[in-house]
């Protein structure tokens, strides 16, 4: 079975709901998932030493050798860090900790050094030394933050369990999916939906797959989908406010009020895009088909234009190589794939 992406690549063998542990009476805390006294799922490296982040990650793009485009992104990051002031490194590293802390990043620095001039060799050598020191400081801070993020992820997962029995039933009911979304959107501070949050979900998803907790993998995929839709939706609104501020010459607070008070009817494609971002992705095909087949509905070309503007305005503005960028990009790629597939099937 395959579940490397954040979408429905996981196939259940039964059409009926299946219960599995851990229940909500269990707990997920500080990198541990405890489902029973006899079963403890550690979030650390596996006993056989397979701790390669490329193999351990469940997020698409983290499980293979870097592509030429990803190497170009690493080169861009290396060049920026090489020319940055030392006090600027901690912030840059923390924004892309998974990339910068990977052995592949340091291998790329060595590869660059082999081809560099004497002056650049010296800069790259200094960068490598500074990164080691900076990573030690950032990781120490990140560990505390990951403990906090683990609690946030646990809140979302608990909302997925059945209120009466405390069990997780897969596929999740509409009520459980709605409960998860409400927790993620209303009870978790937006600032907590960061790289630490994604790193925690990725680690738990990987360990769940290793221990045969297939249903938990499905639920954690839902968490990533909800994260992506929510983050993209919020970023789109923030971008709209920024554009409004630039056009009117007002400050952001005033521009936000003007956007809220705007009574003009937004474009149907914009409204539908927001609906897609905030619904369960399992409903995408039926909603897309409904719109595309309606005479007054949003057409594929209009929706694709909205998706493209979102990619350019939101995803490309994220830190290159960050998990946030990878997850949100994959989310939108899946939407594009669904649109193109339906467009072809419907002969539009």
BELPEUR-V699090 format. One record per run of one state. SS is the DSSP state (helix for helix, strand for strand, loop for the rest). FROM is the first residue (numbers start at 0). TO is the last residue. If there is no record, write none. Layout:
# BELPEUR-V699090
SS/FROM/TO
SS/FROM/TO
This chain:
# BELPEUR-V699090
loop/0/16
strand/17/19
loop/20/25
strand/26/28
loop/29/30
strand/31/35
loop/36/37
strand/38/41
loop/42/51
helix/52/55
loop/56/66
helix/67/81
loop/82/84
helix/85/94
loop/95/95
helix/96/99
loop/100/101
helix/102/114
loop/115/116
helix/117/158
loop/159/166
strand/167/169
loop/170/172
helix/173/186
loop/187/188
helix/189/191
loop/192/193
helix/194/209
loop/210/212
helix/213/247
loop/248/250
helix/251/260
loop/261/266
helix/267/276
loop/277/279
helix/280/292
loop/293/298
helix/299/312
loop/313/313
helix/314/316
loop/317/321
helix/322/344
loop/345/347
